[in-house]
Amino acid sequence: MSEDHDLKREIPVLDWDSHLAERTKSMQSSAIRELLKITQDPEVISFAGGLPAPEVFPIQEVDEACSYVLQNMGKKALQYSATEGYYPLKEFLASSMHKYGIPALPENVLLTNGSQQALDLVGRIFIDPGTFVLSGRPTYLGAIQAWGAYQAKFHTMRVDEQGMVVDEIEHAYEKAFNESGKPPAFIYVLPNFHNPAGTTLPLERRIKLAEIATKLDIAVIEDDPYGQLRFEGDHIPPICHLIPERTIYLGTFSKTMAPGLRLGWIVASEALMKKLIQAKQGCDLHTGTFVQYVANDICERGLLKPHIDKIRKVYKKRRDTMLDSLAEFWPEECSWTKPEGGLFLWARVPETIDTDKFLREKALKEKVAYVPGINFYPNADGGHDAMRLNFSYAPPEVIVEGIKRLGLALKKEIAGG
Ligand SMILES: Cc1ncc(COP(=O)(O)O)c(C=O)c1O
């Protein structure tokens, strides 16, 4: 048989499903990833993804940093490196975390491939099949997906205009305990400019949450990718500031530098850090050395802060444009949150409209996309009348057009189709 013939040979089909682990069988691809495929169509105005504005990516800064790193430290930057991360970057992050209100030494910082990997590592070390997680409803879809893979179960607390209703935590804890016979693994909280709700947890609720977590002796996962993107109002101390001993804080460069770098970090106590490092070793040995050197160079040269100031202005304008357009074009039966920062707002429509059906049957025909609310409910028990709208990606004039199209379609639907 010639080699050529061998290469063209068809690969026989195997029933892979019967070979998979039990936990893998229930894995599902994220609705957003699926939706993003549809929105590749350049004619579709997408409010669906959580994409930063590509016009403000720090391309020149990254270009200069790449050249500098390759020319001056290329032999180290292209080599394997420590699982913990590049020490100078850990030092930079520890010091910027201090300014943000989080007591951290470089030893408390672990570099990750974005916060998404941090969520996965948390799942690896805390979740057995059937372990409960306490989260808000709605909550970040990527966390539901990451922990679902470890067969987590969820009990949830409502999210209102001020974020998670922390008074409901104890009840959720009790339910989890009664059902599984053991305490839930942790409370998952999105304190600033919540994805998807756009809400910010006020200081009083953070203090209450810290008290409850201490009373219940439970850990807190504080996921904070948007905290630096505040458009107005004052910085509120993170939960990790209040109870550093029991909080695992997650940060990322995805929204402040660029998501394609895949660079995030975990702040945790040194005792827990050992377990996180062991989990990460089995996963990917370490986060890319080169990308850490490049990010560190940008940070060391003092270019990150002015860049964040720049994107804050751009996103504030886009948020204002979206809020103005909603007020102008949407029916009065609808309502929405008014985020003080971040990338998203949460809109509600009359209960008679199912946002999942409306997306497929109406909005996409008008060439506009959003994420239906149900995707953010871990137990699929709500969000039918809600949607997440992203305001960072589309330029202002496109936002106006997209919100207008959706508004007209909603008015028509309310009037009876
Ligand atoms: C709340 C939240 N956590 C984590 C992530 C993951 O971010 P990344 O892996 O890009 O750092 C995102 C991304 O949108 C997010 O919104």
The ligand as a MOL file (V3000), in Angstrom:
LIG
                    3D

  0  0  0     0  0            999 V3000
M  V30 BEGIN CTAB
M  V30 COUNTS 16 16 0 0 0
M  V30 BEGIN ATOM
M  V30 1 C -17.4560 37.3400 35.6680 0
M  V30 2 C -16.4230 36.7790 34.7600 0
M  V30 3 N -15.5200 35.9120 35.2480 0
M  V30 4 C -14.5600 35.3970 34.4740 0
M  V30 5 C -14.4720 35.7280 33.1340 0
M  V30 6 C -13.3930 35.0850 32.3030 0
M  V30 7 O -12.4940 36.0430 31.8760 0
M  V30 8 P -11.0630 35.7100 31.3150 0
M  V30 9 O -10.8740 34.2320 31.3210 0
M  V30 10 O -11.0240 36.2670 29.9400 0
M  V30 11 O -10.1160 36.3900 32.2470 0
M  V30 12 C -15.3910 36.6200 32.5760 0
M  V30 13 C -15.3420 36.9590 31.1540 0
M  V30 14 O -16.1760 37.5730 30.5680 0
M  V30 15 C -16.3880 37.1610 33.4180 0
M  V30 16 O -17.3000 38.0310 32.9660 0
M  V30 END ATOM
M  V30 BEGIN BOND
M  V30 1 1 1 2
M  V30 2 1 2 3
M  V30 3 2 2 15
M  V30 4 2 3 4
M  V30 5 1 4 5
M  V30 6 1 5 6
M  V30 7 2 5 12
M  V30 8 1 6 7
M  V30 9 1 7 8
M  V30 10 2 8 9
M  V30 11 1 8 10
M  V30 12 1 8 11
M  V30 13 1 12 13
M  V30 14 1 12 15
M  V30 15 2 13 14
M  V30 16 1 15 16
M  V30 END BOND
M  V30 END CTAB
M  END
